Amino acid sequence: MLKQLAIKELRESLGLLALATLCAIGIIGPLMGKAVLPWGGSSKAWYPFVNDMHLSSQAMAFGAFALVLGLKQTAYESHQGTFRFLLHRPLARNKFFVVKMLVGTTAVLAVNAFMIGIYGWWSASAGNHASPYFWSMTIPSWKLSGNLVLVYLGGFLSGVRPAKWIGTRLVPAVFSIVCAILVYACPWWWASLTVWLVTATALLTAIFYYVQTSDQ
Amino acid sequence: MTHVIETHRLTKHYGSQRVVDCLNLNVEQGQVYGFLGRNGAGKSTTIKMLLGMVRPDSGSAELLGEPVSELAPATRERIAYIAEGHPLYNWMTIGEAVRFTKAFYSCWNSELVEQILDHFELSRRQKLRRLSNGQRAQVSLALAVAPEPELLILDDPTLGLDTVVRRDFLESLIQIIHRKGRTILFSSHILGDVERVADRIGIMVDGVLRVDCPTDRFRESVKKLVLSFSGPAPEEVSCPGLVNSWNLGTELELVLVGYDETQRAAVEALEPRNIEVVDLNLEEAFIEYTRGRKRSLPLFATEESHAQAIGDQGAA
């Protein structure tokens, strides 16, 4: 049943995943000197993974994806009334949401990995650019990917937490974005990791609390 | 008798409004229980509390002998629920919905699902988003009964269905479930449906279970009396079991619960020229009863236990 649940979650996320993949292509295409859109420019002037050009695009595009995915998996399902079809099935309620979060987290990491992987592979291939390249230069991108998991959890919590849209509904999302920025900006890895762990624990604790206690 | 559904002083507030008020509801094994009430009476909230979708503010509820807050997956397998509006995943085909739902159950009667889909002429390849309300109800029914549940809870399952589909749906439901001695609790606004299938009814009025008795007993208990007078009818009427009264000049219409000798004597004391006792069908009885004076409505139940249960509510 967990497999069927995961397939269902994946199937429902496919549209957003496809959109995020297109965004990834749209971001890295110009950086690799390939114009993706007819009216879009391209430039090979960037040193791969050296300047922050790809990072800001990654943060904006996949941050939005993470947030919308978290909301779609919860608030949208609640709005459609399908929780009433799903949640009385013979399975502990936490498990429904654990599967949702596993699929969502995997999707967020997968689109980031896709972008970093393709851009990294292009950067590592000889003859593509005239600058040194080491795979360790991708670390800030991976760090950002980890931070976007927090944004996803913030979106997820915003969906399960009872609140008004014109009100405090998006407070957890804003909180998670602020924490993600803090994690990224922190110069010490141990401090970043601590803030990440504390934020993730707080978000997960709140999610499981609301999953168990809020009305559907 | 074993109680398949049992609630004790179940209460729920939304904001300052008490939508379910100290509900004591007992449904016995094998019963088809019609759960009635006007919009906002608290039926859906009660059903959601029974299924653990909504947390009660106070009180307790048990399904199949287990507290609803701690229902084990094995017990949930024995309970089916059809939610109001038949929510389904619209992107799925019927076949995908069957496969998805089947994965949750150890017992699944595939033959029964096929029979129901065949009966309603539904193809497994049809997308759920393309189905009419009636067809969605039929798919919901197939998915609900396939795990061979002991208890089926339906929240207004025939809402929005046309007369023919509604009749077909209910008859299928009764054939499939009730012949096997299973228990059904269903809420509905359509009294004809309830009259056709329910052994017993409960009527919620403003969150309070005002009626809990066999269907026939309720229908027979609520009477309309038309009193004709030579002159103007009296303005004030006091009579035990009085639900409502209308002064129509020289006529007085009274709706009474449990019309008996005491009431007859009280009515005769008004010295009418003529008394006409009008029998009501379930729908008329329901309408007359529920549009009465709400909190002052006479409570009635037949069994001691139910009388006690309702007494608790009155006290609350």
Contacts between the chains, C-beta under 8 A, distances in Angstrom:
chain1	res1	chain2	res2	distance
A	1	B	103	4.2
A	1	B	104	4.9
A	3	B	103	7.5
A	4	B	99	7.2
A	4	B	100	5.3
A	4	B	103	3.9
A	4	B	104	7.9
A	5	B	103	7.9
A	8	B	89	7.0
A	8	B	100	6.1
A	11	B	91	7.0
A	12	B	89	7.8
A	12	B	91	7.2
A	80	B	87	6.6
A	80	B	90	7.9
A	81	B	83	6.9
A	81	B	85	6.1
A	81	B	87	3.7
A	82	B	87	4.9
A	82	B	88	7.2
A	82	B	89	5.9
A	83	B	53	7.7
A	83	B	87	8.0
A	84	B	48	8.0
A	84	B	53	6.5
A	84	B	81	7.8
A	84	B	83	3.9
A	84	B	84	8.0
A	84	B	87	5.3
A	85	B	83	6.4
A	85	B	87	4.7
A	85	B	88	6.0
A	85	B	89	7.3
A	87	B	52	7.9
A	87	B	53	6.5
A	88	B	51	4.9
A	88	B	52	7.3
A	88	B	53	7.0
A	88	B	76	6.7
A	88	B	79	7.3
A	88	B	81	4.8
A	89	B	76	6.9
A	89	B	101	7.5
A	89	B	104	4.3
A	90	B	73	3.9
A	90	B	74	7.0
A	90	B	75	8.0
A	90	B	76	3.8
A	90	B	77	4.4
A	90	B	104	5.5
A	90	B	105	6.7
A	91	B	73	5.8
A	91	B	76	7.9
A	91	B	104	6.2
A	92	B	73	6.7
A	93	B	52	7.9
A	213	B	55	6.2
A	215	B	48	7.2
A	215	B	53	6.7
A	215	B	54	4.3
A	215	B	55	6.4
A	216	B	48	7.2
A	216	B	53	4.3
A	216	B	54	7.1
